[in-house]
Amino acid sequence: MEANNEFAATLEKRLQDVPRSGEHYEIKKVVRELKLGLKMAQDRERANAAQLADAEKLGNQAASLKARLRVVSNERKSALLQVSFLEAKVESSANKFSDNLRRATYDAKKALADIYLDVLVSLVEKCEKKKAATDCEARLREV
């Protein structure tokens, strides 16, 4: 009988541990809410992981664009130096051309003046010869 009493006590104890139908419904409700909360948390975690991946991609793109910007900036500086060098070269060439043009103009004017001088000398000589010839004729007539 003592064994029966112990068995009965153990059964009563275990029956107290078993939830009643109302408690069972509450436990199911809590489990459903926890499952829903877990699913929502997993969805948020996936969304956050996707956002993180997108942010990392954007970070990589930003780093790539910064590097490209540095390259373009260096190329721009190099191009500006080349432009300055070419402008100086053009100015130097223009100055040389201007000097050469002045020199050529001076030489051409001098050559033209020499030719005019030669023509004038030739005309003066002809006039002097003609004058001498006319003087000779006039003396011959006088004689």
Backbone torsions as a table, in degrees:
resi	resn	phi	psi	omega
1	MET	NA	-36.7	176.9
2	GLU	-60.1	-37.7	178.6
3	ALA	-65.2	-37.4	178.7
4	ASN	-65.8	-40.9	179.8
5	ASN	-64.7	-40.9	177.7
6	GLU	-64.3	-43.0	-179.8
7	PHE	-62.6	-42.9	-179.5
8	ALA	-65.0	-39.5	179.0
9	ALA	-65.2	-41.0	179.1
10	THR	-64.7	-41.8	179.1
11	LEU	-63.3	-43.5	179.6
12	GLU	-62.2	-40.3	179.2
13	LYS	-63.4	-43.7	-179.3
14	ARG	-69.1	-35.2	177.7
15	LEU	-65.1	-33.5	177.7
16	GLN	-69.0	-31.6	178.7
17	ASP	-73.5	-26.0	-179.3
18	VAL	-75.6	129.1	-178.0
19	PRO	-70.3	150.2	176.9
20	ARG	-79.4	173.1	-175.9
21	SER	-64.3	-38.5	177.6
22	GLY	-65.6	-41.6	177.7
23	GLU	-67.7	-38.0	179.2
24	HIS	-60.9	-44.4	177.9
25	TYR	-61.5	-42.9	179.2
26	GLU	-62.8	-41.8	179.8
27	ILE	-63.8	-43.6	178.2
28	LYS	-60.2	-42.5	179.8
29	LYS	-61.7	-45.3	179.4
30	VAL	-63.8	-41.9	179.5
31	VAL	-62.7	-43.9	177.7
32	ARG	-60.3	-45.3	179.2
33	GLU	-62.1	-41.5	178.9
34	LEU	-65.5	-40.6	177.6
35	LYS	-62.8	-44.2	178.9
36	LEU	-62.8	-43.8	177.9
37	GLY	-61.8	-40.5	178.2
38	LEU	-63.9	-44.1	179.7
39	LYS	-62.3	-43.6	178.9
40	MET	-63.6	-40.6	178.7
41	ALA	-64.5	-39.9	177.8
42	GLN	-65.4	-40.5	177.2
43	ASP	-62.3	-44.2	177.9
44	ARG	-62.7	-39.3	179.7
45	GLU	-63.8	-42.9	177.3
46	ARG	-63.2	-43.3	179.0
47	ALA	-62.9	-42.8	178.4
48	ASN	-64.0	-39.2	178.2
49	ALA	-64.2	-40.4	177.8
50	ALA	-64.9	-42.8	178.0
51	GLN	-63.5	-39.5	178.4
52	LEU	-63.4	-43.0	178.4
53	ALA	-62.7	-42.7	177.4
54	ASP	-62.7	-41.9	179.3
55	ALA	-63.9	-39.8	178.0
56	GLU	-64.8	-40.6	177.1
57	LYS	-61.3	-45.2	178.7
58	LEU	-62.7	-38.8	177.3
59	GLY	-62.7	-42.7	177.9
60	ASN	-64.8	-41.5	178.0
61	GLN	-63.8	-40.8	179.2
62	ALA	-63.0	-42.8	178.6
63	ALA	-64.0	-41.1	178.4
64	SER	-63.7	-43.1	179.4
65	LEU	-66.3	-36.7	176.7
66	LYS	-63.2	-43.3	178.7
67	ALA	-63.6	-43.1	179.2
68	ARG	-63.6	-39.2	178.3
69	LEU	-62.5	-41.0	177.4
70	ARG	-62.3	-43.1	179.9
71	VAL	-62.6	-46.7	-179.2
72	VAL	-64.2	-39.6	178.4
73	SER	-62.3	-43.9	177.6
74	ASN	-64.2	-40.7	177.6
75	GLU	-63.3	-38.9	179.4
76	ARG	-63.5	-44.9	178.5
77	LYS	-60.7	-42.7	179.1
78	SER	-62.9	-43.1	179.4
79	ALA	-63.9	-40.2	178.3
80	LEU	-63.6	-39.9	176.6
81	LEU	-63.4	-42.1	178.7
82	GLN	-64.1	-41.0	178.5
83	VAL	-62.0	-44.6	178.7
84	SER	-61.3	-43.7	178.8
85	PHE	-62.0	-45.5	-179.5
86	LEU	-67.2	-36.8	176.8
87	GLU	-62.8	-43.0	177.9
88	ALA	-63.3	-40.4	179.3
89	LYS	-65.2	-41.7	178.1
90	VAL	-63.5	-43.4	179.6
91	GLU	-63.0	-42.9	178.0
92	SER	-62.0	-44.6	179.1
93	SER	-63.9	-39.9	178.8
94	ALA	-64.1	-41.7	178.0
95	ASN	-63.9	-42.8	177.9
96	LYS	-62.8	-43.4	179.3
97	PHE	-61.8	-43.6	179.3
98	SER	-62.0	-44.8	177.6
99	ASP	-62.0	-45.8	179.1
100	ASN	-63.0	-39.1	178.8
101	LEU	-65.5	-44.1	177.1
102	ARG	-60.3	-45.1	179.9
103	ARG	-62.5	-44.1	-180.0
104	ALA	-65.3	-40.2	177.9
105	THR	-63.6	-44.0	178.1
106	TYR	-60.4	-47.0	-179.9
107	ASP	-62.3	-40.8	-180.0
108	ALA	-66.3	-42.4	178.6
109	LYS	-64.2	-40.2	179.4
110	LYS	-64.5	-43.7	178.5
111	ALA	-62.4	-42.1	178.9
112	LEU	-64.3	-41.5	178.3
113	ALA	-63.8	-40.1	177.6
114	ASP	-62.6	-41.6	179.3
115	ILE	-65.1	-44.2	177.3
116	TYR	-60.9	-40.5	178.1
117	LEU	-61.7	-44.4	177.5
118	ASP	-60.5	-41.6	179.0
119	VAL	-64.0	-44.5	179.8
120	LEU	-63.6	-42.7	177.9
121	VAL	-60.8	-42.5	179.8
122	SER	-63.4	-43.2	179.0
123	LEU	-65.2	-40.1	178.5
124	VAL	-62.5	-43.7	179.3
125	GLU	-62.0	-42.2	179.3
126	LYS	-63.6	-43.2	179.6
127	CYS	-62.7	-41.7	179.9
128	GLU	-65.2	-40.3	178.3
129	LYS	-64.8	-43.1	-179.4
130	LYS	-65.9	-40.0	178.6
131	LYS	-64.5	-42.7	178.8
132	ALA	-63.6	-40.8	179.4
133	ALA	-65.8	-41.3	179.3
134	THR	-66.9	-38.9	176.9
135	ASP	-63.3	-41.4	179.2
136	CYS	-63.5	-43.9	-179.5
137	GLU	-64.6	-40.3	-179.8
138	ALA	-65.9	-37.8	177.8
139	ARG	-68.9	-38.8	179.8
140	LEU	-65.1	-35.2	-179.5
141	ARG	-71.8	-33.5	179.4
142	GLU	-70.0	-31.1	-176.2
143	VAL	-85.3	NA	NA
